[in-house]
C-alpha cells in the first residue's frame, strides 16, 4: 500500500508540483553543539524501544496481565515503538547535517502517511482505553461480559484500521496540491502544518487543517465524557479506599492523555507566527519522542500489578 502511495505521489509531483524534494531544517540552530542533542535523542530512542518492548513481553508472559486494560496497553507500546522509529532516524541525521536533511517528495509523503496514521491510531487507542476504564468503574458487574476477548480484539482492530484508513483521505487531498516552494521545511520531519507552508492555496490548507482538527478533537471529547462519568461514579463510592483504588486505575491513562493531547493540541490549535516555529518543534519533539519514552514508566511505576509482573520477569531471567 505504501509503495502504491509513493507511486501516486511521484505521478502527482510530475503533473502538478515544481518541488521534487524537500530540505528538513530540523534544529539547525543547535548544529555547533550537535553531538550533545544527538546522543540525548539516541538514548531516548533506545530507552523507548527497551521500555516498550519490556512492557509487551511482560504482558505476554504474565497471565495475570491478560486483561483488557493491559491488552490495550500492549497495543499502545507496540505503536510507540513503530511511531518513534518513523521519526527519530531522520531527526538524528538532521543533527549531523549543517544545511538540513534532503528528503524526496515521495519519501516525505510516505513519512507523513505513516506518522499521520500512527498518530490517528494512538488517538483511537487512547479513546478505547478511556471507554474500557468507564466500563470497569461504572459497570463493574457487567464489565467481563461487555469487554470480553472478542470485543477487545475488535476495538483494537478498529483503532488500527481506523487510523490507517482515515489518513489516506487527507493524503489524497495533499496529492492534489501544488507545491511551488520554498522547498525548505522548518521542522525535523514531514508534518502536516510545516508541509503546508510550501502550498500556495489558503483554501486547501484550511480543508486539511480542519480534517486533522476534527479527528483530534472528537475523540478528545469522548475521552472527556468518559472521565466525567467515571468521576461521578467515583465520588458516589462510600469507601475512601474504593475511591482511591478506582482513581489509581485511571491515573496512568489520564497522564498519558494529558501529555499527548496537551502538546499536540498546542501545535495544531495555536495561531502560527515566526516566533512559534521553534515552540512547535519542541512540542512536536515532546509528543513524538518524549511521550513514547515516558509511557512505559508511567504505566509501570504507578501500577502495582505491572511492577510485580516486572519483578517476576526479571527474577526469572
Beta strands, then each sheet from edge to edge (+ up, - down):
strand 1: 21-24
strand 2: 101-104
strand 3: 184-185
sheet 1: 2+ 1- 3-
end
